[in-house]
Amino acid sequence: MKYIPVAASALLAATALALASWAGTIAMTLVVCGLSILIALGWPQLMGVSARRSLSAVIACAGVVAALGAGIVGTAGDLFFWSSVALAFGVMSVFLIQVLRGTGRPHRLESTIGACAGVLIATTGAGWVAGLRYPVELAGANGGDDAGGILAVRGLLPVEDTTLLAVTGASGELAVVTLAAGALIIATLLAAIPLPNAWAMLLVVLGSVGAAIGMTLAWGELTLLFAGTLGLVAGLLLASFRRFLLAQGPPQGILSGIAVGAAPIAAMGALTYFTERLLLV
């Protein structure tokens, strides 16, 4: 029962991201901004730090600026520029707050490290916006004839083509972020099953990989190799997070539980975006 807020937060966040990927960039940006605010509200409480209001404001602002920046830039190379800026200024603001608090304050080191970690998690959420815009929306601006062409591969089934380990769904393109969010949904559900750590980690990873490959076979212009890699990344992230959470014990308070559940979902945004840049370019 103590882990219900964590699981519910992760599941709802992944579902919201999956739905937003269908609605477009504006919807995705709004969802990521909301995700950053939820993390900001519970993160200082989770870390048990002082100056909670000011540090929550810094974390929220960093995440919102990063998401908005990814949503408005005009070239693919700048998609993560504002995330870097927000991270830098967020960390600087955390240190400035600690200086303004004066000397002799308790738990200053823990407060600084915890708040910086919150800023990092919040800014990585912008990867969901960046991943949605790249490559379909922006790749053509960098000289490509067809922005979606690098996603279009030949199919596995006889009715499509004969190339092995590649698939294109008859229904059209499956966005990479939709695939990542769907894999996270399955991984979250599997992580909630009360099993020993070793079996749970294996189940989460294999389930996430299977879900990603299954969704690609059913619908999507992505190679099975890419889908499997993305599913593997999502599964390892959730499995590692589950193991760490059980080792540390349940978070205290509803807001802390929400922040804990939303944190790995936000972090997956950066992993999704950079997996795109590495494997689809």
Backbone bond lengths (Angstrom), bond angles and torsions (degrees), N, CA, C in turn:
res aa  C-N    CA-C-N  psi(-1)  N-CA   C-N-CA  omega(-1)  CA-C   N-CA-C  phi
1 M - - - 1.458 - - 1.532 111.75 -
2 K 1.327 116.68 -32.02 1.462 119.62 -177.37 1.522 112.38 -69.77
3 Y 1.324 117.31 -19.36 1.454 120.55 -178.83 1.528 112.87 -97.29
4 I 1.317 117.91 1.31 1.466 120.77 -178.22 1.530 111.98 -60.44
5 P 1.352 120.79 -45.78 1.477 119.06 178.27 1.525 112.55 -59.24
6 V 1.328 116.75 -35.42 1.463 120.24 -179.79 1.528 110.31 -66.14
7 A 1.327 116.36 -51.58 1.464 120.43 -178.55 1.520 111.42 -64.53
8 A 1.337 117.11 -41.95 1.465 120.66 -179.88 1.518 111.29 -64.30
9 S 1.329 116.60 -41.29 1.462 120.15 179.30 1.518 111.38 -63.44
10 A 1.333 116.96 -45.37 1.464 120.49 179.83 1.522 111.10 -63.86
11 L 1.326 116.84 -43.06 1.460 120.84 -178.17 1.521 111.47 -66.01
12 L 1.329 117.33 -45.12 1.463 120.96 -179.74 1.523 110.95 -66.83
13 A 1.344 117.27 -38.87 1.460 119.87 179.47 1.526 111.05 -64.59
14 A 1.333 117.24 -44.92 1.468 120.43 179.70 1.532 110.81 -64.96
15 T 1.329 117.09 -39.41 1.462 120.59 178.51 1.516 111.29 -65.10
16 A 1.331 117.09 -43.25 1.464 121.11 178.54 1.525 111.18 -61.39
17 L 1.328 117.09 -40.14 1.463 120.54 178.48 1.530 111.26 -66.41
18 A 1.331 116.75 -39.74 1.466 120.10 178.65 1.524 110.99 -63.13
19 L 1.331 116.39 -43.51 1.469 120.17 179.32 1.525 110.98 -67.71
20 A 1.320 116.62 -39.75 1.462 120.28 -179.00 1.520 111.61 -65.93
21 S 1.335 117.13 -29.07 1.459 119.50 179.94 1.519 111.67 -65.22
22 W 1.324 116.58 -25.13 1.466 120.94 176.43 1.519 111.06 -81.91
23 A 1.341 116.69 -30.11 1.461 120.59 -176.04 1.523 112.86 -79.57
24 G 1.340 118.16 -25.20 1.449 119.51 177.14 1.518 113.54 121.66
25 T 1.326 114.56 -177.11 1.458 121.31 -173.66 1.519 112.52 -64.23
26 I 1.330 117.20 -42.10 1.467 119.71 -177.57 1.521 110.52 -62.20
27 A 1.325 116.81 -46.15 1.460 120.47 179.63 1.527 110.90 -63.53
28 M 1.320 116.98 -41.84 1.461 120.17 179.37 1.523 110.74 -63.79
29 T 1.322 117.02 -41.00 1.464 120.35 179.00 1.521 111.00 -62.55
30 L 1.309 117.26 -42.19 1.465 121.07 179.66 1.527 111.01 -65.16
31 V 1.328 117.09 -40.66 1.459 120.34 179.55 1.526 110.57 -65.20
32 V 1.323 117.23 -42.37 1.467 120.59 179.86 1.524 110.39 -66.62
33 C 1.317 117.57 -38.54 1.470 120.34 175.38 1.530 110.79 -60.95
34 G 1.325 116.71 -44.47 1.463 119.88 176.74 1.510 112.66 -63.06
35 L 1.331 116.08 -37.56 1.463 120.74 177.76 1.524 110.59 -63.91
36 S 1.320 116.94 -40.71 1.464 120.88 178.43 1.522 111.18 -63.77
37 I 1.313 116.45 -39.16 1.472 120.29 179.83 1.523 110.90 -67.06
38 L 1.318 117.27 -41.21 1.466 120.28 177.96 1.529 111.05 -62.00
39 I 1.329 116.06 -43.09 1.464 119.44 177.51 1.521 110.41 -62.71
40 A 1.330 116.34 -41.73 1.467 120.70 -178.20 1.521 111.92 -64.31
41 L 1.317 117.22 -36.16 1.469 120.23 -178.30 1.524 112.27 -67.43
42 G 1.327 116.79 -35.42 1.459 119.05 -175.16 1.507 115.81 -101.99
43 W 1.332 116.65 -14.73 1.463 118.78 -173.56 1.526 113.53 -64.97
44 P 1.330 119.69 -50.27 1.475 118.73 178.54 1.526 112.99 -59.20
45 Q 1.333 116.89 -37.10 1.466 120.24 176.77 1.527 110.26 -65.35
46 L 1.334 116.56 -39.36 1.458 120.97 178.47 1.528 111.06 -62.37
47 M 1.325 115.86 -42.81 1.460 120.99 -178.09 1.527 112.45 -77.84
48 G 1.339 116.52 -14.05 1.456 120.07 -178.20 1.515 113.09 66.64
49 V 1.332 116.94 36.81 1.453 121.39 -175.36 1.518 110.66 -97.75
50 S 1.328 114.90 166.24 1.465 121.56 175.65 1.533 109.50 -90.54
51 A 1.337 115.91 176.58 1.470 121.85 -178.89 1.526 110.35 53.81
52 R 1.313 117.57 48.67 1.462 121.28 -171.52 1.524 112.59 -66.89
53 R 1.321 117.55 -39.84 1.464 119.22 -177.08 1.518 111.63 -65.11
54 S 1.315 116.43 -46.80 1.460 119.58 -178.22 1.525 111.30 -66.95
55 L 1.306 117.19 -40.33 1.462 119.86 179.42 1.526 111.07 -69.77
56 S 1.321 117.73 -36.21 1.469 120.17 174.89 1.520 110.64 -62.10
57 A 1.326 116.63 -40.11 1.465 120.14 178.95 1.521 111.20 -63.64
58 V 1.324 117.17 -40.71 1.463 121.01 179.20 1.523 110.47 -64.19
59 I 1.329 117.17 -46.30 1.463 121.10 -179.18 1.522 110.85 -62.29
60 A 1.329 116.71 -44.52 1.460 120.73 -179.60 1.526 111.26 -64.26
61 C 1.326 117.20 -45.26 1.464 120.81 -179.81 1.522 111.22 -62.34
62 A 1.327 117.02 -41.58 1.458 119.99 179.62 1.528 110.90 -61.63
63 G 1.335 116.92 -45.74 1.455 120.07 -179.78 1.514 112.97 -65.87
64 V 1.330 117.09 -40.57 1.470 121.02 -179.60 1.527 110.84 -67.41
65 V 1.327 117.36 -44.61 1.468 120.42 178.98 1.526 110.78 -61.64
66 A 1.331 117.19 -42.29 1.464 120.60 179.28 1.526 111.06 -62.18
67 A 1.331 117.41 -43.99 1.465 121.22 -179.28 1.520 111.55 -66.98
68 L 1.338 116.91 -45.06 1.460 119.90 179.29 1.522 111.01 -64.11
69 G 1.330 116.44 -39.23 1.455 119.65 178.32 1.511 112.41 -61.97
70 A 1.332 116.82 -43.10 1.464 120.00 178.29 1.527 111.48 -65.42
71 G 1.337 115.95 -26.25 1.460 119.32 -178.17 1.516 114.89 -82.38
72 I 1.331 118.08 -18.40 1.463 119.74 -173.32 1.517 114.24 -113.39
73 V 1.337 118.90 -13.72 1.469 119.54 -178.33 1.519 109.97 -64.70
74 G 1.334 114.56 154.81 1.451 118.99 -174.31 1.508 116.15 -102.62
75 T 1.328 117.85 -7.17 1.464 120.19 -179.50 1.526 110.04 -129.82
76 A 1.318 115.59 153.20 1.461 120.31 -177.57 1.512 112.18 -65.62
77 G 1.327 117.02 -31.92 1.455 119.94 -178.88 1.517 114.16 -68.00
78 D 1.334 117.02 -18.12 1.469 121.14 -177.57 1.522 113.50 -101.18
79 L 1.324 117.44 7.50 1.459 119.80 -173.54 1.523 113.25 -61.30
80 F 1.319 117.28 -32.75 1.462 120.20 -179.71 1.523 112.61 -106.63
81 F 1.332 117.15 10.75 1.463 120.24 -179.61 1.517 111.73 -62.40
82 W 1.324 116.29 -49.05 1.465 119.38 -176.80 1.518 111.95 -71.42
83 S 1.316 117.84 -23.02 1.457 119.74 173.27 1.525 110.56 -65.94
84 S 1.322 115.80 -41.16 1.469 119.77 177.49 1.524 111.01 -64.80
85 V 1.333 115.95 -42.75 1.468 120.34 178.98 1.529 110.62 -63.16
86 A 1.343 115.62 -46.05 1.462 119.39 -179.12 1.521 111.73 -64.07
87 L 1.332 116.62 -38.45 1.462 120.23 177.89 1.528 110.96 -63.84
88 A 1.340 116.18 -44.88 1.467 119.78 -178.83 1.522 111.72 -63.34
89 F 1.335 116.40 -48.87 1.457 119.45 -178.65 1.526 111.67 -70.58
90 G 1.343 116.89 -30.79 1.456 119.49 176.08 1.512 112.53 -63.95
91 V 1.333 116.26 -45.77 1.467 120.43 177.91 1.522 110.66 -63.98
92 M 1.333 116.72 -41.53 1.463 119.80 177.05 1.519 111.42 -60.90
93 S 1.327 116.79 -40.03 1.464 120.82 179.94 1.525 111.36 -66.28
94 V 1.313 116.37 -36.99 1.464 119.92 177.71 1.528 110.22 -61.63
95 F 1.316 116.83 -46.39 1.464 120.15 178.71 1.522 111.34 -64.91
96 L 1.335 117.30 -37.50 1.459 120.42 178.71 1.528 111.11 -64.11
97 I 1.331 116.68 -40.60 1.463 120.49 177.90 1.521 110.44 -61.92
98 Q 1.316 116.49 -41.21 1.465 119.74 179.35 1.528 111.66 -64.91
99 V 1.327 116.81 -35.83 1.466 120.32 177.18 1.524 110.47 -67.22
100 L 1.335 116.17 -43.09 1.456 120.21 -178.32 1.525 112.51 -68.41
101 R 1.316 117.14 -22.01 1.465 119.82 178.13 1.521 112.05 -68.68
102 G 1.321 117.30 -18.62 1.461 120.45 178.76 1.514 111.77 88.95
103 T 1.317 115.15 176.09 1.460 121.57 -177.59 1.522 111.39 -84.03
104 G 1.324 114.20 158.95 1.451 119.83 175.23 1.509 115.88 80.93
105 R 1.332 117.48 5.95 1.468 119.89 179.95 1.530 110.12 -74.84
106 P 1.336 118.09 142.13 1.471 119.90 -178.87 1.529 111.89 -76.70
107 H 1.323 115.41 151.57 1.476 123.07 173.05 1.525 112.33 57.49
108 R 1.322 116.94 36.39 1.463 119.46 -178.05 1.519 111.03 -67.78
109 L 1.322 118.08 -43.16 1.468 120.92 -179.25 1.523 111.04 -63.79
110 E 1.338 116.39 -46.24 1.463 120.08 179.72 1.530 110.98 -62.64
111 S 1.335 115.48 -39.54 1.453 120.04 179.58 1.519 111.51 -63.68
112 T 1.323 116.52 -41.53 1.467 120.99 -178.78 1.529 111.19 -67.17
113 I 1.335 115.95 -49.08 1.466 119.78 -178.90 1.529 110.88 -63.59
114 G 1.321 116.84 -44.25 1.461 120.12 -179.25 1.512 112.56 -63.66
115 A 1.331 117.24 -42.68 1.462 120.13 -179.77 1.520 111.23 -67.49
116 C 1.332 118.04 -39.49 1.466 120.89 177.11 1.527 111.11 -62.22
117 A 1.331 116.06 -38.59 1.465 119.60 176.33 1.525 110.53 -63.57
118 G 1.328 117.32 -39.38 1.456 120.83 177.34 1.512 112.46 -63.53
119 V 1.334 117.11 -40.81 1.460 121.23 176.90 1.525 110.22 -62.03
120 L 1.327 116.86 -42.89 1.461 120.85 179.73 1.524 111.21 -61.89
121 I 1.332 117.12 -46.55 1.465 120.87 -179.93 1.517 110.88 -62.23
122 A 1.340 117.25 -43.69 1.463 120.78 -177.50 1.522 111.59 -64.17
123 T 1.318 117.05 -40.41 1.472 119.45 -177.98 1.521 112.50 -73.08
124 T 1.329 117.96 -26.96 1.467 119.01 178.28 1.525 111.89 -68.70
125 G 1.335 117.06 -20.67 1.457 119.82 178.21 1.514 113.29 -61.37
126 A 1.344 116.83 -24.21 1.468 120.15 178.17 1.519 112.05 -61.78
127 G 1.327 117.01 -17.77 1.456 119.91 177.15 1.515 113.29 -59.97
128 W 1.323 117.35 -27.03 1.465 120.17 176.90 1.531 110.39 -65.72
129 V 1.323 116.90 -42.19 1.462 120.23 177.27 1.524 110.20 -67.80
130 A 1.330 115.89 -45.41 1.463 120.02 179.47 1.522 111.28 -62.20
131 G 1.336 116.61 -40.90 1.454 120.15 179.81 1.512 112.93 -66.18
132 L 1.341 116.94 -31.78 1.461 120.06 178.44 1.528 111.11 -71.82
133 R 1.319 116.22 -37.92 1.467 120.22 -177.60 1.531 112.63 -79.61
134 Y 1.315 116.64 -25.74 1.464 119.85 -179.73 1.526 108.82 -110.65
135 P 1.337 119.13 133.03 1.453 127.10 5.23 1.517 114.60 -100.10
136 V 1.327 117.74 -7.27 1.463 120.34 -170.44 1.525 111.61 -61.36
137 E 1.318 117.02 -40.82 1.459 120.05 -173.61 1.521 113.09 -88.00
138 L 1.344 117.54 -32.42 1.459 119.50 -169.59 1.523 115.11 -117.64
139 A 1.321 118.66 -16.39 1.460 118.71 -174.84 1.523 111.84 -61.26
140 G 1.317 117.15 -34.60 1.458 120.45 178.78 1.507 113.12 -64.71
141 A 1.343 117.08 -25.50 1.453 120.14 179.91 1.510 112.54 -71.56
142 N 1.348 116.20 -14.67 1.464 120.04 -179.26 1.524 112.48 -98.69
143 G 1.310 116.59 18.49 1.457 118.70 173.64 1.514 114.27 111.98
144 G 1.338 118.68 -6.00 1.449 120.63 179.58 1.516 111.36 -76.58
145 D 1.336 116.98 148.33 1.450 120.12 178.53 1.508 111.20 -75.38
146 D 1.312 116.69 -32.56 1.457 121.37 -177.14 1.510 108.28 -135.94
147 A 1.331 116.24 114.28 1.460 119.17 -176.10 1.512 111.74 -62.40
148 G 1.326 117.33 -31.28 1.455 119.55 -179.77 1.505 113.62 -91.32
149 G 1.331 117.15 -2.14 1.445 120.17 -174.46 1.510 114.22 -62.68
150 I 1.325 117.48 -33.76 1.452 118.85 -177.08 1.517 111.97 -73.84
151 L 1.340 116.07 -8.80 1.458 119.01 174.23 1.527 111.53 -94.89
152 A 1.310 117.47 -18.11 1.455 121.51 -174.56 1.521 110.05 -81.41
153 V 1.323 117.31 112.72 1.459 122.66 178.60 1.521 109.03 -127.39
154 R 1.328 116.66 162.75 1.457 120.49 -177.63 1.523 111.36 -76.17
155 G 1.308 115.59 160.39 1.449 120.49 -169.23 1.511 115.20 -91.75
156 L 1.329 115.62 165.49 1.451 122.93 179.87 1.525 111.39 -89.93
157 L 1.315 117.27 -31.76 1.456 121.44 -174.74 1.532 111.35 -82.97
158 P 1.342 117.94 151.08 1.476 120.72 -178.31 1.518 113.26 -59.33
159 V 1.322 117.37 -29.31 1.458 119.17 -178.73 1.519 111.52 -73.45
160 E 1.329 116.79 -11.46 1.458 119.72 179.82 1.527 110.71 -105.99
161 D 1.328 115.82 -68.48 1.455 120.97 -179.14 1.525 107.10 -163.73
162 T 1.299 116.76 -172.34 1.464 119.17 -173.72 1.517 113.60 -114.90
163 T 1.290 118.67 0.14 1.457 119.99 -177.19 1.521 110.78 -69.98
164 L 1.318 116.57 129.45 1.451 121.79 -178.14 1.523 110.68 -80.91
165 L 1.320 115.29 151.07 1.456 123.04 178.22 1.519 113.45 62.14
166 A 1.303 117.42 30.23 1.457 121.28 172.91 1.515 107.47 -145.72
167 V 1.294 117.49 147.98 1.455 120.53 -174.62 1.520 110.06 -149.04
168 T 1.313 115.29 141.39 1.454 120.15 171.26 1.513 107.91 -133.53
169 G 1.299 116.83 124.60 1.453 120.73 -175.96 1.511 112.07 -75.37
170 A 1.330 115.93 147.96 1.454 120.21 179.57 1.513 112.22 -67.13
171 S 1.327 117.51 -22.64 1.453 121.37 -176.93 1.524 112.76 -83.33
172 G 1.316 118.20 -8.72 1.450 119.57 179.72 1.509 112.26 117.41
173 E 1.305 115.03 -160.85 1.454 121.43 -171.44 1.527 113.10 -84.43
174 L 1.296 116.06 136.64 1.461 122.77 172.04 1.520 107.99 -101.04
175 A 1.328 117.70 119.06 1.452 120.78 -178.91 1.523 109.67 -62.37
176 V 1.325 115.28 144.07 1.458 120.29 -179.73 1.516 110.79 -60.43
177 V 1.327 117.53 -41.14 1.467 119.84 -178.78 1.525 111.15 -67.74
178 T 1.322 117.57 -31.02 1.467 119.79 175.31 1.520 110.11 -65.18
179 L 1.319 115.60 -41.63 1.455 120.67 177.38 1.527 111.06 -62.05
180 A 1.338 117.01 -45.31 1.464 121.26 -179.84 1.524 111.10 -64.33
181 A 1.326 116.75 -43.48 1.468 120.09 179.62 1.523 110.88 -65.57
182 G 1.330 117.34 -39.57 1.457 120.04 177.78 1.519 112.06 -63.90
183 A 1.346 116.57 -40.16 1.463 119.98 176.90 1.529 110.64 -63.71
184 L 1.327 116.99 -37.51 1.465 120.51 177.98 1.528 111.98 -66.40
185 I 1.309 116.78 -36.85 1.467 120.08 177.90 1.530 110.18 -60.84
186 I 1.329 116.05 -49.01 1.467 120.17 179.51 1.524 110.33 -63.64
187 A 1.333 117.32 -43.37 1.459 120.80 -179.22 1.523 111.25 -62.90
188 T 1.329 117.84 -38.50 1.465 121.45 178.57 1.522 111.42 -65.05
189 L 1.326 116.32 -43.15 1.466 120.07 178.69 1.525 110.97 -63.14
190 L 1.322 116.36 -41.05 1.463 119.77 179.91 1.530 111.17 -70.83
191 A 1.336 116.72 -34.78 1.463 120.04 179.67 1.525 111.89 -67.11
192 A 1.333 116.71 -23.17 1.464 120.56 -179.42 1.530 112.60 -78.30
193 I 1.341 117.56 -9.83 1.461 120.57 179.48 1.529 109.57 -73.64
194 P 1.330 118.49 127.21 1.475 120.59 -178.17 1.523 111.88 -73.97
195 L 1.323 116.15 93.73 1.457 122.71 179.10 1.522 109.23 -130.77
196 P 1.335 117.71 160.06 1.470 119.12 171.89 1.525 110.86 -57.51
197 N 1.331 116.37 152.73 1.458 121.34 -173.00 1.523 113.18 -54.81
198 A 1.318 117.47 -45.01 1.458 120.23 -176.15 1.523 111.53 -62.38
199 W 1.332 116.19 -45.96 1.458 120.02 179.53 1.521 111.53 -69.56
200 A 1.313 116.44 -38.01 1.466 120.28 -179.32 1.529 110.83 -64.82
201 M 1.331 116.80 -43.57 1.461 119.57 179.64 1.524 111.35 -62.85
202 L 1.326 116.49 -42.47 1.463 120.18 178.25 1.521 110.96 -63.05
203 L 1.332 116.58 -42.96 1.458 121.01 -179.20 1.521 111.14 -64.94
204 V 1.322 116.76 -43.97 1.467 120.52 -178.56 1.528 110.80 -63.79
205 V 1.316 117.10 -45.76 1.467 120.10 -177.89 1.520 111.04 -66.33
206 L 1.339 117.13 -48.99 1.461 119.74 -179.18 1.529 111.45 -65.60
207 G 1.334 116.60 -38.56 1.457 120.17 178.12 1.514 112.49 -64.42
208 S 1.326 116.76 -40.19 1.457 120.49 179.39 1.524 111.40 -66.99
209 V 1.335 116.63 -43.28 1.464 120.13 177.47 1.524 110.82 -62.99
210 G 1.340 116.11 -44.85 1.458 119.81 179.23 1.514 112.65 -62.91
211 A 1.336 116.80 -39.55 1.461 120.18 178.89 1.521 111.21 -64.84
212 A 1.336 116.76 -42.87 1.462 120.03 -179.78 1.526 111.42 -63.95
213 I 1.326 116.44 -44.09 1.464 119.88 179.42 1.531 110.34 -67.23
214 G 1.336 116.35 -40.41 1.458 119.59 179.38 1.517 112.49 -62.68
215 M 1.335 116.72 -43.21 1.464 119.70 178.21 1.517 111.73 -64.95
216 T 1.325 116.80 -35.66 1.461 120.05 178.82 1.525 111.37 -69.24
217 L 1.321 116.91 -39.52 1.469 120.12 176.68 1.520 111.20 -63.87
218 A 1.330 116.38 -37.91 1.455 119.99 -177.76 1.521 112.37 -76.41
219 W 1.361 115.35 -34.49 1.458 117.37 -171.89 1.520 109.81 -167.18
220 G 1.306 117.48 112.03 1.449 117.79 174.36 1.509 113.95 149.26
221 E 1.319 116.19 140.67 1.458 122.45 179.72 1.525 110.19 -94.72
222 L 1.315 116.17 66.15 1.461 122.26 -179.63 1.523 109.41 -137.25
223 T 1.321 116.62 149.54 1.456 119.49 176.45 1.527 109.72 -72.27
224 L 1.315 115.10 151.32 1.449 119.74 177.80 1.523 111.12 -64.92
225 L 1.328 117.08 -32.09 1.455 120.57 177.11 1.533 110.91 -62.23
226 F 1.333 116.17 -44.56 1.458 119.63 178.61 1.522 110.97 -65.24
227 A 1.337 116.93 -44.54 1.457 120.57 179.84 1.517 111.14 -61.01
228 G 1.340 116.77 -43.21 1.458 119.95 178.37 1.517 112.54 -63.54
229 T 1.336 116.35 -38.78 1.460 119.99 178.37 1.519 111.17 -64.66
230 L 1.326 116.20 -44.94 1.463 120.10 179.57 1.524 110.94 -64.25
231 G 1.332 117.15 -41.20 1.454 120.36 176.78 1.515 112.40 -64.46
232 L 1.329 116.28 -36.96 1.466 120.56 177.82 1.524 110.78 -64.74
233 V 1.329 117.38 -43.19 1.468 121.29 178.48 1.525 110.48 -61.36
234 A 1.325 116.98 -46.25 1.467 120.77 179.86 1.523 111.21 -63.01
235 G 1.334 116.76 -42.89 1.449 120.15 -179.42 1.518 112.92 -65.48
236 L 1.329 116.61 -43.54 1.464 119.68 178.77 1.521 111.40 -64.15
237 L 1.331 117.12 -38.36 1.458 120.58 179.06 1.519 111.07 -62.75
238 L 1.334 116.91 -49.50 1.462 120.00 -178.52 1.516 112.05 -68.97
239 A 1.340 117.70 -38.25 1.456 120.29 179.64 1.526 111.01 -65.57
240 S 1.329 117.04 -43.09 1.458 120.49 178.35 1.522 111.03 -64.56
241 F 1.315 115.66 -41.25 1.457 120.35 179.01 1.523 110.62 -63.74
242 R 1.334 117.18 -40.88 1.461 120.49 179.04 1.528 111.03 -61.90
243 R 1.314 116.06 -44.02 1.462 119.91 -179.76 1.531 111.13 -63.39
244 F 1.321 116.12 -43.52 1.469 120.29 179.40 1.526 110.90 -64.41
245 L 1.324 117.00 -41.17 1.458 120.83 -177.81 1.521 110.84 -65.35
246 L 1.322 117.67 -42.85 1.457 120.22 179.31 1.524 111.63 -66.79
247 A 1.327 116.12 -33.50 1.467 119.43 178.56 1.526 111.52 -69.20
248 Q 1.328 116.97 -35.75 1.458 121.44 -177.44 1.525 113.02 -86.03
249 G 1.321 117.21 -21.52 1.449 120.51 -177.25 1.520 111.37 93.99
250 P 1.325 117.41 163.71 1.469 121.18 -176.80 1.526 111.62 -66.58
251 P 1.327 118.23 145.81 1.468 120.82 177.36 1.524 111.00 -69.56
252 Q 1.312 115.17 152.49 1.455 120.96 -179.86 1.525 110.01 -93.43
253 G 1.322 116.35 119.04 1.457 120.67 178.34 1.518 112.50 101.64
254 I 1.339 115.07 150.47 1.456 120.95 -178.42 1.524 111.43 -66.30
255 L 1.335 116.90 -45.81 1.460 119.91 -178.95 1.522 111.69 -61.84
256 S 1.316 117.11 -37.94 1.459 120.46 177.18 1.526 110.67 -63.69
257 G 1.328 116.28 -43.34 1.457 120.01 178.90 1.520 112.19 -62.56
258 I 1.329 116.09 -39.97 1.466 120.24 178.05 1.521 110.48 -63.65
259 A 1.334 116.40 -44.18 1.466 120.22 179.80 1.515 111.43 -63.33
260 V 1.329 117.27 -41.47 1.460 121.28 179.43 1.526 110.95 -63.17
261 G 1.322 116.98 -42.26 1.458 119.78 179.98 1.511 113.22 -69.21
262 A 1.323 116.67 -36.27 1.465 120.32 -178.01 1.516 112.88 -77.75
263 A 1.339 117.24 -23.94 1.471 120.53 -173.80 1.528 113.58 -59.69
264 P 1.344 120.70 -51.53 1.473 118.57 -179.16 1.522 112.69 -67.68
265 I 1.324 117.39 -28.47 1.460 120.13 177.34 1.525 109.96 -65.97
266 A 1.332 116.25 -42.82 1.466 119.78 176.46 1.517 111.11 -64.41
267 A 1.321 117.08 -43.43 1.468 121.01 -178.19 1.523 111.85 -62.03
268 M 1.321 117.43 -30.52 1.456 121.02 179.63 1.523 111.66 -64.20
269 G 1.329 117.06 -21.65 1.456 120.02 178.57 1.509 112.13 -59.87
270 A 1.328 116.79 -48.27 1.460 120.23 178.96 1.521 111.14 -64.64
271 L 1.333 117.24 -40.36 1.466 120.59 179.09 1.525 111.13 -63.36
272 T 1.324 116.51 -39.07 1.460 120.35 178.54 1.521 111.10 -64.59
273 Y 1.320 116.06 -46.77 1.464 120.49 -178.05 1.525 111.81 -62.48
274 F 1.328 117.33 -47.08 1.447 119.19 -177.38 1.527 112.51 -73.44
275 T 1.336 117.31 -25.77 1.459 119.53 172.17 1.529 109.85 -65.85
276 E 1.332 116.29 -39.90 1.460 120.50 174.09 1.521 111.44 -58.24
277 R 1.315 115.67 -49.70 1.460 119.94 -176.39 1.534 112.25 -63.52
278 L 1.323 116.71 -32.66 1.461 120.80 -178.20 1.527 112.44 -79.11
279 L 1.341 116.10 -40.45 1.458 119.86 -169.36 1.525 114.62 -104.45
280 L 1.329 118.48 -17.52 1.455 119.77 -176.74 1.520 113.77 -106.01
281 V 1.333 117.64 -4.44 1.463 119.64 -178.73 1.524 109.71 -89.07
